[in-house]
Amino acid sequence: MTGILENEFSTTEFAEMKLDNRFVLAPMTRVSADPDGCANELMADHYERYAKGGFGLLITEGTYLDKDASQGYANQPGIADVPQTEAWEPIVKRVHDAGAKIILQLMHAGAQMQYNRFTETPIGVSEQQPKGNPLGLYGDQENWYDVKPMDEHEFDQVMNAFVAAVKRAHEAGFDGVELHAANGYLLNEFLSTHFNDRKDQWGGGIEERAKFILMLVKAARSSVPDDFSIGIRLSQITITDSDYQLPEGEEGFEWLVKELKKAGVSFIHTTDNDVNRKSLKDGDRSLAQVVRDVGVPLIINGGITEDNYEELGEEYPDALMALAKKALANPDFVKRVKGNDEVKDLDFEMLQPVANIENELKWREQNAD
Ligand SMILES: Cc1cc2nc3c(=O)[nH]c(=O)nc-3n(C[C@H](O)[C@H](O)[C@H](O)COP(=O)(O)O)c2cc1C
């Protein structure tokens, strides 16, 4: 057992980074930026708490990339211009000073847009809206907006916007970016046959549906120095559809992972309800197991706790482990498990009525022990 413990808590080389340990703060939307999309002091305190709490790597909340249709939520941070970029710099510095690395998650909301201060028309891969209802946790919105299917000009615009945002993330001092291709946002919609029924070059089999993402990884890779990480987050499920499966199943997913590797991705971050859920059609491996077997640097996520991290650490000896709900409940999760201290469960009241940092802090004040 001691060997495993040393492995999880000791320094590790991962992608282009040297990390203090294998624990990662998973990306969490906190809708706490200024209304103009600038990150602020409250967010700096928030991220610094996790760095001081022992997480080796932090992945930020999904951040929008342009002043068109990428913003998804009110008070979501952006990196769409110089002021927004500069607003991230003190956060990066405070996290670095506390000894952790920090990666920016880049997110285009696509059809899942709930609020956007530049437009009321989301762009998507088709007219298809997400299943279910918008998330109250991220602001009031009763119904999904009508979606405009992207035309060729918009494919170029989105590609350029992503690449420009990657460069700005590099300028702001981040250690890398994570392209958000999970949970039903635009890049995930390209892959999903629920959304993507296009008959042109961007639709059809997995090769066509993955084309934009593979082009994006290559373009992003060549736009910044080699020591800057370009990762991607992948899921089948979305925030409102926990059953979706790629029709190409395990074989198709394995193909995608191999192509991403060829395209030069620094890491793949899988997310599912549970790290080891055998969720792929016609397969007996989880998303994480496929990535591990192909041999791409891997971040696992989904249901990791104080009770299973050792077992998972053994099963995925080279992977990082990303935690969301447990981290939110215990910003010092890493210190706690290391010291054998009590680890709490998340009380969802902390995120009510909206999942912002202000409500979290109020909850903490009321529930201080
Ligand atoms: C409040 C909240 C906000 C989230 N926001 C994001 C996000 O911005 N980007 C993302 O990829 N996942 C987001 N997620 C999903 C988490 O990163 C994670 O995949 C999920 O909670 C499962 O991991 P867990 O079992 O450790 O909580 C969010 C989750 C929560 C609870």
The ligand as a MOL file (V3000), in Angstrom:
LIG
                    3D

  0  0  0     0  0            999 V3000
M  V30 BEGIN CTAB
M  V30 COUNTS 31 33 0 0 0
M  V30 BEGIN ATOM
M  V30 1 C -20.9250 22.8630 -10.1540 0
M  V30 2 C -20.3320 22.0700 -11.2810 0
M  V30 3 C -19.8810 22.7320 -12.4150 0
M  V30 4 C -19.3030 22.0180 -13.4720 0
M  V30 5 N -18.7870 22.6980 -14.5630 0
M  V30 6 C -18.0750 22.0450 -15.5120 0
M  V30 7 C -17.3700 22.7590 -16.5350 0
M  V30 8 O -17.3370 23.9970 -16.5980 0
M  V30 9 N -16.6970 22.0230 -17.4620 0
M  V30 10 C -16.6820 20.6480 -17.4350 0
M  V30 11 O -16.0540 20.0350 -18.2950 0
M  V30 12 N -17.3250 19.9630 -16.4620 0
M  V30 13 C -17.9920 20.6250 -15.4920 0
M  V30 14 N -18.5750 19.9200 -14.4590 0
M  V30 15 C -18.4270 18.4580 -14.4050 0
M  V30 16 C -17.2510 18.0500 -13.5140 0
M  V30 17 O -16.0170 18.5270 -14.0360 0
M  V30 18 C -17.1610 16.5140 -13.3670 0
M  V30 19 O -16.9590 15.9570 -14.6370 0
M  V30 20 C -18.3960 15.8700 -12.7460 0
M  V30 21 O -18.8510 16.5960 -11.6230 0
M  V30 22 C -18.0850 14.4270 -12.3050 0
M  V30 23 O -16.9760 14.3980 -11.4400 0
M  V30 24 P -17.1280 14.1840 -9.8450 0
M  V30 25 O -17.7720 12.8430 -9.6680 0
M  V30 26 O -15.7310 14.2470 -9.2930 0
M  V30 27 O -18.0070 15.2880 -9.3200 0
M  V30 28 C -19.1880 20.6070 -13.4010 0
M  V30 29 C -19.6490 19.9500 -12.2550 0
M  V30 30 C -20.2030 20.6520 -11.1950 0
M  V30 31 C -20.6520 19.9000 -9.9590 0
M  V30 END ATOM
M  V30 BEGIN BOND
M  V30 1 1 1 2
M  V30 2 1 2 3
M  V30 3 2 2 30
M  V30 4 2 3 4
M  V30 5 1 4 5
M  V30 6 1 4 28
M  V30 7 2 5 6
M  V30 8 1 6 7
M  V30 9 1 6 13
M  V30 10 2 7 8
M  V30 11 1 7 9
M  V30 12 1 9 10
M  V30 13 2 10 11
M  V30 14 1 10 12
M  V30 15 2 12 13
M  V30 16 1 13 14
M  V30 17 1 14 15
M  V30 18 1 14 28
M  V30 19 1 15 16
M  V30 20 1 16 17
M  V30 21 1 16 18
M  V30 22 1 18 19
M  V30 23 1 18 20
M  V30 24 1 20 21
M  V30 25 1 20 22
M  V30 26 1 22 23
M  V30 27 1 23 24
M  V30 28 2 24 25
M  V30 29 1 24 26
M  V30 30 1 24 27
M  V30 31 2 28 29
M  V30 32 1 29 30
M  V30 33 1 30 31
M  V30 END BOND
M  V30 END CTAB
M  END
